[in-house]
Amino acid sequence: MDAYVTGLKRLVQTCGYRTLADEMIGDEVLEKCYSTHLRLLREQTLTLDEVLRTTRRAEALDHQAQQIEDAKNSENQKAVNSA
């Protein structure tokens, strides 16, 4: 997410959207994200910092859920292999 936002910040510098840059970047992040829950935040007025905090939290939760799922699958595979 941070790399994506950094790229957007570089692009927006050449567009002349000085006062709207952060708002436009936040909108773009929410528009293009894969999470349905995060896309629902488009209906709210959030600062770029709030969008970034929320998306980082969502990324961390997704990562933790994937780790739990991987551990569960690994345990199941060990049980199958030992049977």
matplotlib code that plots the C-alpha trace (Angstrom):
import matplotlib.pyplot as plt

x = [0.0, 2.7, 4.5, 1.3, 0.6, 4.1, 3.7, 0.4, 2.0, 4.7, 2.1, -0.2, 2.7, 2.7, -1.1, -1.6, -4.1, -2.2, -5.1, -7.0, -4.0, -4.4, -8.2, -7.7, -5.1, -7.3, -10.2, -8.0, -6.8, -10.3, -11.6, -8.9, -8.6, -9.7, -11.6, -15.3, -15.3, -12.7, -14.5, -17.5, -15.5, -15.8, -19.1, -17.3, -15.2, -11.7, -8.4, -5.5, -4.0, -7.2, -7.4, -3.8, -4.2, -7.4, -5.9, -2.7, -4.8, -6.7, -3.5, -2.2, -5.4, -5.3, -1.7, -2.6, -5.6, -3.4, -0.8, -3.5, -5.0, -1.5, -0.8, -4.2, -3.6, -0.1, -1.5, -4.2, -1.6, 0.6, -2.4, -3.2, 0.4, 0.7, -2.5]
y = [0.0, 2.4, 1.9, 2.4, 5.7, 6.9, 6.3, 8.2, 11.1, 11.4, 11.3, 13.9, 16.4, 16.9, 17.3, 20.6, 19.2, 20.8, 21.4, 18.2, 15.8, 14.0, 13.7, 12.3, 9.8, 8.6, 8.2, 6.3, 4.0, 3.1, 2.8, 0.4, -1.7, -5.4, -5.3, -4.8, -3.5, -0.9, 0.2, 0.9, 3.7, 5.7, 6.9, 8.6, 11.7, 10.5, 12.2, 10.4, 9.6, 7.9, 5.9, 4.8, 3.8, 1.8, 0.1, -0.8, -2.3, -4.3, -5.5, -6.6, -8.5, -10.2, -11.2, -12.6, -14.5, -16.0, -17.1, -18.8, -20.5, -21.7, -23.1, -24.9, -26.3, -27.5, -29.2, -30.9, -32.1, -33.5, -35.4, -36.8, -37.8, -39.5, -41.5]
z = [0.0, 0.9, -2.4, -4.3, -2.4, -2.9, -6.7, -6.6, -4.8, -7.4, -10.2, -8.6, -8.3, -12.0, -12.3, -10.4, -7.9, -5.0, -2.6, -3.6, -4.0, -0.7, -1.1, -4.6, -3.5, -0.7, -3.1, -5.6, -2.8, -1.8, -5.3, -6.4, -3.3, -3.4, -0.1, -0.3, 3.3, 2.5, -0.7, 1.5, 3.2, 0.0, 1.3, 4.3, 4.3, 5.4, 5.3, 3.5, 6.9, 8.0, 4.8, 5.1, 8.7, 7.9, 4.9, 6.8, 9.5, 6.9, 5.3, 8.7, 9.5, 6.1, 6.7, 10.2, 8.9, 6.1, 8.6, 10.7, 7.7, 6.6, 10.0, 10.1, 6.6, 7.6, 10.7, 8.6, 6.1, 8.9, 10.2, 6.8, 6.2, 9.6, 9.1]

ax = plt.figure().add_subplot(projection="3d")
ax.plot(x, y, z, "-o")
ax.set_aspect("equal")
plt.show()
